[in-house]
């Protein structure tokens, strides 16, 4: 039983990004003023080494239209469960 609990704790620490839905990232892009956002890639493991903060759980690379009407590539970094999302540019 202790082994199962330890395994669950390890899984929740390193693989918690799989609990973040793409819709959360799309909602963050819309709130940031971007329109026509499409997820082109999703990162769920070791996102701190791929453009996001070490405290983030998931990262979504998106193609969107910025508030000025120009096409843009953005990264949405989301935490779980108590951290929100951040819009970043590569």
LINDA-V363995 format. One record per residue. N is the residue number from 0. RES is the residue in one letter. OMEGA is omega in whole degrees, 0 to 359 (NA if undefined). BURIAL is + if it has 16 or more other C-alpha atoms within 10 Angstrom, else -. D_CENTER is the distance of its C-alpha to the mean C-alpha in whole Angstrom. Layout:
n->{N:N}
res->{RES:RES}
omega->{OMEGA:OMEGA}
burial->{BURIAL:BURIAL}
d_center->{D_CENTER:D_CENTER}
//
This chain:
n->{0:1:2:3:4:5:6:7:8:9:10:11:12:13:14:15:16:17:18:19:20:21:22:23:24:25:26:27:28:29:30:31:32:33:34:35:36:37:38:39:40:41:42:43:44:45:46:47:48:49:50:51:52:53:54:55:56:57:58:59:60:61:62:63:64:65:66:67:68:69:70:71:72:73:74:75:76:77:78:79:80:81:82:83:84:85:86:87:88:89}
res->{X:X:X:X:X:X:X:X:X:X:X:X:X:X:X:X:X:X:X:X:X:X:X:X:X:X:X:X:X:X:X:X:X:X:X:X:X:X:X:X:X:X:X:X:X:X:X:X:X:X:X:X:X:X:X:X:X:X:X:X:X:X:X:X:X:X:X:X:X:X:X:X:X:X:X:X:X:X:X:X:X:X:X:X:X:X:X:X:X:X}
omega->{179:179:179:179:178:179:178:178:178:180:181:179:187:185:181:179:179:178:180:181:177:181:178:177:178:178:179:178:178:178:178:177:179:179:179:181:177:177:178:178:178:179:183:183:178:182:177:178:185:173:179:179:179:180:178:181:183:176:181:174:185:167:183:174:183:182:178:178:180:177:182:171:180:174:175:179:184:175:176:1:189:181:179:182:179:177:180:175:181:NA}
burial->{-:-:-:-:-:-:-:-:-:-:-:-:-:-:-:+:+:+:-:+:-:+:-:-:+:+:-:+:+:-:-:-:-:+:+:-:+:+:+:-:-:+:+:+:+:+:+:-:-:-:+:+:+:-:-:+:+:+:+:+:+:+:+:+:+:+:-:-:-:-:-:-:+:+:+:+:+:+:+:+:-:-:-:-:+:+:+:-:-:-}
d_center->{32:31:30:27:26:25:24:21:21:20:18:16:15:14:13:11:7:10:10:7:8:8:10:8:6:10:11:10:11:14:15:14:17:16:17:18:14:13:10:12:10:7:7:7:10:11:8:11:13:11:10:8:10:12:11:7:6:3:3:5:8:10:14:15:18:18:21:24:23:23:20:17:14:11:8:5:4:4:7:9:12:13:11:9:7:8:9:10:13:14}
//
